[in-house]
Amino acid sequence: MGIFGRKSETTETGTATTAAVGPDLAAVTGDYTVDPAHTTLGFVARHAMVTNVKGSFSDFTGALHLDGEDPSKSTASFDVQMASIDTGNADRDGHLKSADFFKIDEFPTMTFRSTSVEALGGDDYRITGDLSILGTTKPLTIDLEYNGSAKDPFGNERAGFEGKAEILRSAWGLSWNAALETGGVLVSDKIKLAFDISAIKNA
């Protein structure tokens, strides 16, 4: 079944029960706040042509408006604090925050504002918007899969999505690199983006 129309099922773990609900369109349509504690905004870059380095951002806010009857009217916005970048290595994180990359003193925030949403069929959607980094704004298209909606044990109505995209970082002015003696460069231009989003419906 498509978005907002999954079958109902109940799963129980210990004493806490989470019911995956199949609400009608009116129940799912509404405004949502992204839950940072259960959301991942991640990326993957190729390092030295031979391995992948993964990272994420831990400090961000996000808001969604879901329209079950007309998904094209749905919207999304995110504000990400660049100082929260984490690749698991303090020296590398410091370099990424420096003038070689994100220049966080001058450009502390990365933003995304959706401009269109397209239903692709089933649980698949495509969202396009404006991604702003280093004062440069370029379009970004993200393929999303709707993971369903559920009421958690605390009474929160949640909706979940997984997304992926690819960008060329040089398009946003992120062009620092170093040549390798064996050919190629230290950091790939192509960056893979991965999102795992949990959003809570506003009261």
Steps between C-alpha positions, in 0.01 A plus 500: 500500500610856448594775739260557790322174424701216654320214672469511876722276707602488862838397633582452865843508661506441875233715661512779240273468200539693174204487265570559132186680397328539166330835556276667250636789298367766734671341800843490337482837327649769719811670628791303647819579687805290422628308804881544509542214748363251247609664175828465311629748243798316359752515217771284346816623323765297322841538664831448315306322223487179704263528795188677623480747787159539660376797696189667631367815665358490852362853545210588271134592487246387245134547421270308265153565370339182370197515273351155460243597239747692284865411574614776263390747769732343758805699609823453691758733655825435686758718673828325581774636726826426322702494823321175587669303221632165625709253301641320801837675484560833676784611270297429188195675647715804576625509142144478367398795719794710377534742209600210274147363517194631683638827647267464795597836653366675190231249398379323815179360353403278207135520393257308283162629384281280284353636178308196369390149596419228248324170569676220310261221595479268797700638791749686280523877468737754356557831673686789342616810682766765547811395691711790629864449602771767524252761382438309177153363423454213254215256435508162671277205413445227760336163445289414805331186622214532747550251784156537652341668799469383859397611846790454740459394867495867603204587280696673223374455145811436289571479129823356362694542177827380349670706233808507282666737256833574337666838452823641364639703789687729260164640387473664843859626500640208701796449271798439734700192410846347491657294223618146565841381383334200340245714318158621600411724792463470876128586525234411246293772340194276507336480843225252582230626735286273717206598719300306757224726628255465786253786539242561772161647416444834666226516761 
